[in-house]
Amino acid sequence: MESANGYMSQTNPISCTIKPPVPIKIGDHKVEFLTGCHVIDVTFPNVFYVEIGEIHFKNFYTANLTIKVRTRTTEKEGTSTDSKWKTCLNNYQLMPDPHSDTAAEEYFVIGKQHVLFDLINVIAVRIIIRQPSPVWKEFRIEELKFYKASLFIPKEVKLPGWLNDITDNKIKTFDNGPNVEELSKEMQNLMATSQLAKSCSNNSTSIRRYDVDGCYDINLLSYT
């Protein structure tokens, strides 16, 4: 997947374990009140920690969500500790109106521009999804995938047309431009005239016509 700014996501998602959504309830086991809130916990087995660049998922009638992460930090003595849950994305709106089905089944990508801090050294992710509207009996997120930090792939830079005319160390005539050989000769003539003017200036003489009283002296003329 490549975006317009030249960034390309990793093709393979990060291996993870996604637990089933757990509904948050209020009250005892006899009288339960659903809050319209589910919690999804995600862990990353067989790795010490991961770096998350993007989170992909498809919405299914979820109004908004909050994402929390736990990270692993290394102390000065070399020991590692697990941090508390930190909110990296709070009440991110998925549906403009919870009572309407607009964006109810859209695909979403959460990137670095959405979160409050870089998701590095992550050991667990907790996603809290909410749907306050009683219109929808079910809500969830599907196809949840995590990707590493995006790689910057510079776009192909096209060479100017005149550079394409330089092949095999031979300079050809540029399109819509002067002939290089003729231009070189003109530059040599200009340099020669400049050197002559400089020489005459140093000798306190000036460049003038070789004429005497309006007539040329035959001895001053040269033949080629």
Secondary structure, 3 states (H helix, E strand, C coil): CECCCCEECCCCCCCCEECCCEEEEECCCCCCEEEEEEEEEEECCCCCCEEECEEEEEEECCCEEEEEEEEEEECCCCCEEECCCEEEEEEEECCCCCCCCCCCCCEEEECCCCCCCCEEEEEEEEEEEECCCCCCCCCEEEEEEEECCCEECCCCCCCCHHHHCEECCEECCCCCCCCHHHHHHHHHHHHHHHHHHHHHHHCCCCCCCCEECCEECHHHCCCC
